[in-house]
Amino acid sequence: MTAFTNKGCPPNVAGMTIAFFGAGKMASALIQGLLRSGICQPGDITAASPDPSHLKALQDSTGIHVTASNSEAARAADAAILCVKPKEAAAALAQASPELDGKLLLSIAAGLRLSTLKKSAPASRIVRAMPNTPALVGKSATAYAAAPEATALDIAMVERIFSSIGEVHAVEENLIDAVTAVSGSGPAYIFLVIEAMTEGGIRCGLPASLAQRLAIQTVAGAGELCLQTGEDPATLREMVTSPGGTTAAALATLEKHGVRSAFIEAIQAAERRAVELSGE
Ligand SMILES: NC(=O)c1ccc[n+]([C@@H]2O[C@H](COP(=O)([O-])OP(=O)(O)OC[C@H]3O[C@@H](n4cnc5c(N)ncnc54)[C@H](OP(=O)(O)O)[C@@H]3O)[C@@H](O)[C@H]2O)c1
């Protein structure tokens, strides 16, 4: 598994033209990341989607080309990114597939396996990825798996695209369901933690808005501390836990209620569900 940042990226992926199938939340996040990081200029990108009002809004805010036709978008592009809901993927690819021959097709559709995508776009070089919603603020945790036909340039391009919205890791495809369980669905677990910390603060007398703000900043700050120090989370936890102190009292209560094992089992349940949804 490799972690990737912009540093050290091969320079030869810039200037490629990209088609987006779908103009929703994830497509917008990726387009904004590509433009913000300078990997693409607005004229390099064409987004296709059935709803003209969504396309208009995206065009007005970014200056990219838009079209109602996936096929037209694909024809003008060196590579395509599939950003539609999984149930819409077959229809989107059926329209565009002839224009994707010999091109990179990057899919972020949850649960769609490389082998399934290959049936819809047999002559494409396919890569499958799982970003998460912090992509909307440039903080995604993304992992991807590439089909054997993907070239070194395809991989460089995929890594550059996802590094524009956060951090990216290469994995074997059999780990994508586990990635979905940890980071794809993970933001929801942390939102639950924020909700619970807020409720606890309110019960202890804090105004709701202050309790929520403190909880959010604490989660963001704790994550940043892990990232910036590179310390193991267990070490950082022990550093703030004095014997007999307030943190020790809280952690003992969390362990008594099985919070650690609940998180572990939750992630295993999400992984099982991801396997079921992708039809295996
Ligand atoms: N959100 C997440 O946390 C997350 C994380 C990882 C992966 N993903 C994956 O990312 C994909 C997109 O998710 P999203 O949250 O961005 O969904 P979304 O906001 O609902 O966007 C879906 C887009 O697809 C368009 N669309 C529908 N049918 C189409 C077709 N035949 N051709 C072209 N475009 C079509 C929709 O257009 P209309 O609005 O006109 O219907 C909409 O613009 C999904 O497959 C999801 O599994 C999402």
The ligand as a MOL file (V3000), in Angstrom:
LIG
                    3D

  0  0  0     0  0            999 V3000
M  V30 BEGIN CTAB
M  V30 COUNTS 48 52 0 0 0
M  V30 BEGIN ATOM
M  V30 1 N -21.1450 10.7600 -1.3040 0
M  V30 2 C -20.2240 9.9390 -0.7970 0
M  V30 3 O -19.8710 9.9150 0.3720 0
M  V30 4 C -19.5180 8.9770 -1.6920 0
M  V30 5 C -18.3170 8.3970 -1.2710 0
M  V30 6 C -17.6810 7.5050 -2.1320 0
M  V30 7 C -18.2440 7.1950 -3.3560 0
M  V30 8 N -19.4100 7.7730 -3.7120 0 CHG=1
M  V30 9 C -19.9970 7.4050 -5.0070 0
M  V30 10 O -20.0100 8.5460 -5.8160 0
M  V30 11 C -21.0660 8.4290 -6.7420 0
M  V30 12 C -21.7900 9.7600 -6.8200 0
M  V30 13 O -22.2720 10.0910 -5.5360 0
M  V30 14 P -22.8110 11.5640 -5.2400 0
M  V30 15 O -22.9500 11.6310 -3.7640 0
M  V30 16 O -21.9900 12.5690 -5.9830 0 CHG=-1
M  V30 17 O -24.2690 11.4480 -5.9340 0
M  V30 18 P -25.2190 12.6200 -6.4840 0
M  V30 19 O -24.8890 13.9270 -5.8130 0
M  V30 20 O -26.6120 12.0870 -6.4260 0
M  V30 21 O -24.7720 12.7520 -8.0200 0
M  V30 22 C -25.1260 11.8250 -9.0070 0
M  V30 23 C -25.0900 12.5390 -10.3430 0
M  V30 24 O -25.3060 11.6050 -11.3960 0
M  V30 25 C -26.1560 12.2060 -12.3740 0
M  V30 26 N -26.7450 11.1770 -13.2310 0
M  V30 27 C -27.8060 10.3740 -13.0350 0
M  V30 28 N -27.9640 9.5220 -14.0780 0
M  V30 29 C -26.9820 9.8240 -14.9680 0
M  V30 30 C -26.6030 9.3310 -16.2610 0
M  V30 31 N -27.2500 8.3130 -16.8480 0
M  V30 32 N -25.5530 9.9120 -16.8730 0
M  V30 33 C -24.8620 10.9250 -16.3000 0
M  V30 34 N -25.1670 11.4240 -15.1000 0
M  V30 35 C -26.2150 10.8870 -14.4400 0
M  V30 36 C -27.1450 12.9550 -11.5010 0
M  V30 37 O -27.8380 13.8760 -12.2940 0
M  V30 38 P -29.2730 14.4470 -11.8430 0
M  V30 39 O -29.0290 15.2500 -10.6270 0
M  V30 40 O -29.6490 15.2230 -13.0110 0
M  V30 41 O -30.1420 13.2340 -11.5840 0
M  V30 42 C -26.1700 13.6130 -10.5180 0
M  V30 43 O -25.5720 14.7430 -11.0910 0
M  V30 44 C -21.9570 7.2690 -6.2740 0
M  V30 45 O -21.7760 6.1540 -7.1180 0
M  V30 46 C -21.4370 6.9480 -4.8950 0
M  V30 47 O -21.4980 5.5510 -4.6440 0
M  V30 48 C -20.0490 8.6750 -2.9330 0
M  V30 END ATOM
M  V30 BEGIN BOND
M  V30 1 1 1 2
M  V30 2 2 2 3
M  V30 3 1 2 4
M  V30 4 1 4 5
M  V30 5 2 4 48
M  V30 6 2 5 6
M  V30 7 1 6 7
M  V30 8 2 7 8
M  V30 9 1 8 9
M  V30 10 1 8 48
M  V30 11 1 9 10
M  V30 12 1 9 46
M  V30 13 1 10 11
M  V30 14 1 11 12
M  V30 15 1 11 44
M  V30 16 1 12 13
M  V30 17 1 13 14
M  V30 18 2 14 15
M  V30 19 1 14 16
M  V30 20 1 14 17
M  V30 21 1 17 18
M  V30 22 2 18 19
M  V30 23 1 18 20
M  V30 24 1 18 21
M  V30 25 1 21 22
M  V30 26 1 22 23
M  V30 27 1 23 24
M  V30 28 1 23 42
M  V30 29 1 24 25
M  V30 30 1 25 26
M  V30 31 1 25 36
M  V30 32 1 26 27
M  V30 33 1 26 35
M  V30 34 2 27 28
M  V30 35 1 28 29
M  V30 36 1 29 30
M  V30 37 2 29 35
M  V30 38 1 30 31
M  V30 39 2 30 32
M  V30 40 1 32 33
M  V30 41 2 33 34
M  V30 42 1 34 35
M  V30 43 1 36 37
M  V30 44 1 36 42
M  V30 45 1 37 38
M  V30 46 2 38 39
M  V30 47 1 38 40
M  V30 48 1 38 41
M  V30 49 1 42 43
M  V30 50 1 44 45
M  V30 51 1 44 46
M  V30 52 1 46 47
M  V30 END BOND
M  V30 END CTAB
M  END
